[in-house]
Protein backbone atom coordinates (compact mmCIF):
# COMPACT_ATOMS: atom_id res chain seq x y z
CA UNK A 1 0.00 0.00 0.00
CA UNK A 2 1.04 3.54 -0.60
CA UNK A 3 2.30 5.64 2.29
CA UNK A 4 -0.57 8.11 1.92
CA UNK A 5 -3.18 5.35 2.21
CA UNK A 6 -1.62 4.22 5.49
CA UNK A 7 -1.47 7.82 6.69
CA UNK A 8 -5.13 8.51 5.81
CA UNK A 9 -6.19 5.28 7.52
CA UNK A 10 -4.21 6.33 10.58
CA UNK A 11 -5.89 9.75 10.60
CA UNK A 12 -9.33 8.17 10.35
CA UNK A 13 -8.59 5.70 13.13
CA UNK A 14 -7.25 8.49 15.36
CA UNK A 15 -10.31 10.64 14.65
CA UNK A 16 -12.82 7.88 15.34
CA UNK A 17 -10.95 6.82 18.46
CA UNK A 18 -10.93 10.40 19.76
CA UNK A 19 -14.60 11.03 18.90
CA UNK A 20 -16.23 7.76 19.91
CA UNK A 21 -13.65 5.76 21.83
CA UNK A 22 -14.82 2.18 22.33
CA UNK A 23 -18.40 2.93 21.29
CA UNK A 24 -17.92 2.01 17.63
CA UNK A 25 -18.55 -1.65 16.82
CA UNK A 26 -15.92 -3.93 15.41
CA UNK A 27 -16.38 -4.80 11.71
CA UNK A 28 -17.39 -8.41 12.47
CA UNK A 29 -20.44 -7.29 14.49
CA UNK A 30 -23.44 -8.20 12.31
CA UNK A 31 -26.11 -9.46 14.73
CA UNK A 32 -29.24 -7.23 14.35
CA UNK A 33 -29.85 -7.13 18.11
CA UNK A 34 -26.27 -6.08 18.81
CA UNK A 35 -26.40 -3.60 15.93
CA UNK A 36 -29.52 -1.95 17.37
CA UNK A 37 -27.94 -1.86 20.83
CA UNK A 38 -24.81 -0.22 19.39
CA UNK A 39 -26.92 2.29 17.45
CA UNK A 40 -28.64 3.33 20.67
CA UNK A 41 -25.31 3.55 22.49
CA UNK A 42 -23.79 5.80 19.79
CA UNK A 43 -26.94 7.94 19.71
CA UNK A 44 -26.89 8.49 23.47
CA UNK A 45 -23.16 9.22 23.39
CA UNK A 46 -23.63 11.94 20.79
CA UNK A 47 -26.74 13.40 22.38
CA UNK A 48 -25.10 13.54 25.81
CA UNK A 49 -21.99 15.32 24.54
CA UNK A 50 -23.06 17.87 21.90
CA UNK A 51 -20.53 20.43 20.65
CA UNK A 52 -20.37 23.41 23.03
CA UNK A 53 -20.79 25.98 20.23
CA UNK A 54 -24.15 24.46 19.27
CA UNK A 55 -25.35 24.69 22.86
CA UNK A 56 -24.31 28.33 22.98
CA UNK A 57 -25.94 29.21 19.64
CA UNK A 58 -29.20 27.26 19.91
CA UNK A 59 -29.63 26.17 23.52
CA UNK A 60 -29.30 22.70 24.98
CA UNK A 61 -32.82 21.42 24.22
CA UNK A 62 -32.87 22.61 20.60
CA UNK A 63 -29.38 21.23 20.04
CA UNK A 64 -30.40 17.79 21.33
CA UNK A 65 -33.58 17.78 19.23
CA UNK A 66 -31.65 18.90 16.15
CA UNK A 67 -28.97 16.25 16.61
CA UNK A 68 -31.64 13.59 17.10
CA UNK A 69 -33.35 14.64 13.85
CA UNK A 70 -29.99 14.65 12.08
CA UNK A 71 -29.20 11.15 13.30
CA UNK A 72 -32.63 9.90 12.21
CA UNK A 73 -32.16 11.41 8.77
CA UNK A 74 -28.63 10.10 8.33
CA UNK A 75 -29.75 6.54 9.10
CA UNK A 76 -31.63 6.56 5.80
CA UNK A 77 -29.28 5.49 3.02
CA UNK A 78 -30.83 7.74 0.35
CA UNK A 79 -30.53 10.88 2.50
CA UNK A 80 -26.97 10.04 3.46
CA UNK A 81 -25.97 9.64 -0.19
CA UNK A 82 -27.63 12.91 -1.14
CA UNK A 83 -25.90 14.76 1.69
CA UNK A 84 -22.52 13.25 0.77
CA UNK A 85 -22.82 14.12 -2.91
CA UNK A 86 -24.01 17.65 -2.12
CA UNK A 87 -20.98 18.22 0.11
CA UNK A 88 -18.64 16.83 -2.56
CA UNK A 89 -20.27 19.09 -5.17
CA UNK A 90 -19.83 22.17 -2.99
CA UNK A 91 -16.24 21.22 -2.22
CA UNK A 92 -15.43 20.81 -5.91
CA UNK A 93 -17.09 24.12 -6.74
CA UNK A 94 -15.03 25.83 -4.05
CA UNK A 95 -11.77 24.23 -5.18
CA UNK A 96 -12.25 24.86 -8.89
CA UNK A 97 -12.41 28.61 -8.60
CA UNK A 98 -14.56 31.66 -8.30
CA UNK A 99 -15.47 32.17 -11.96
CA UNK A 100 -19.31 32.31 -11.80
CA UNK A 101 -19.82 31.19 -15.41
CA UNK A 102 -17.57 28.19 -14.94
CA UNK A 103 -19.27 27.26 -11.68
CA UNK A 104 -22.73 27.50 -13.27
CA UNK A 105 -21.64 25.31 -16.17
CA UNK A 106 -20.27 22.77 -13.72
CA UNK A 107 -23.46 22.82 -11.64
CA UNK A 108 -25.58 22.27 -14.74
CA UNK A 109 -23.39 19.43 -15.98
CA UNK A 110 -23.47 17.74 -12.55
CA UNK A 111 -27.23 18.06 -12.30
CA UNK A 112 -27.77 16.77 -15.83
CA UNK A 113 -25.77 13.63 -15.03
CA UNK A 114 -28.04 12.70 -12.09
N, C-alpha and C positions, 0 to 999 in steps of 0.2 A: 504494500500500500504506500501511497505517496505520503510524504511528511505532513502536508497540509490536511489530508484526511484524518490522520491521527490527531493532529492539533485541534481540528474542529470537533472531533469526537470527544476529546478531552475537555474542551470548553463547554460542550453540551452536558457532559457528565458532571462537571463542576457546578454549572448553573442549576441543573435539576437537583443535585445534592444540596446546594445551598437553599433553594427555594422550598423543596418538599421533604428533604431528609429521607427517612425510611418509609415515607408514606406511599411512594410510588411502588406499584407491584413489579415483581420480577417478570421477565418476558414469558416464562413457562406457565404463569397463572392464567388458566382459561376457564375454570369452573364458574358458571353463571352466578352462583350464590356468593362465591368469594369476590367475583367481579363487582357485584352490586354492593357488597360490604365495603370494598375498596373505594368505589365511587362515592359512597356516603362519607367515608373517612376523609377523602381528598376535599370534598365539598365543605365539610365542617372545618377543616384546616384552613381553607381559603377564607371562609366567611368569618372565622374567629380572628384572623390576622389580616384585615384589609390594609392596603397602603395608607399611610398617615395622611398624605396629601388629599386623598379622596374623602377621608373623614372630615378634613378641614373645609374642603370646598362644598360638600353636599350634606354633611351630617352623617352620623353613624347609622341611623335607621335606613336612610335613603341609599347609602353606600351598600349596606347588606342586601337590600332588596334588589338594587341594580346588579350586584355581583351574582345573586341567585338567578336573576333573569338571564344574565350573560351565560352562566354555566348551563342553564336549561337550553338555551339557543345553540350553544356550541356542541351539545351532545348530539344534535341532529347533523348527520353527515352532509346533507345538501347545503345547510347554512354555513357549516365550517368551510366547505370548499369555496363557496361564494366569497366569504370573508377573506380567505387566503388569497384567492385570485385578485380581489379588489386591492388588497395591500400590495401584492406584487406589481399590479398595474400602476398604482400610485408611485411606488418606488422607482419603477422604470421611467415613468414620466419625469420624476424629479432628477434622476441621474442623466437622462438624455440631454436635457437643457431647458432653457427658458423661452425658446422660440415658440410663440403661440400657434403659428400655422403648423409647424412640425408636430407639436403636441396634439393638436386637433386631428391631424391626419392619422397619427398613431392611435388615438382614441377610437376614431372611426374604423380603422383597420382591425383593431382588437375586438370591437363590438361586432363587426361583420363576420368575424371568424367564429363567434359563439353560436 
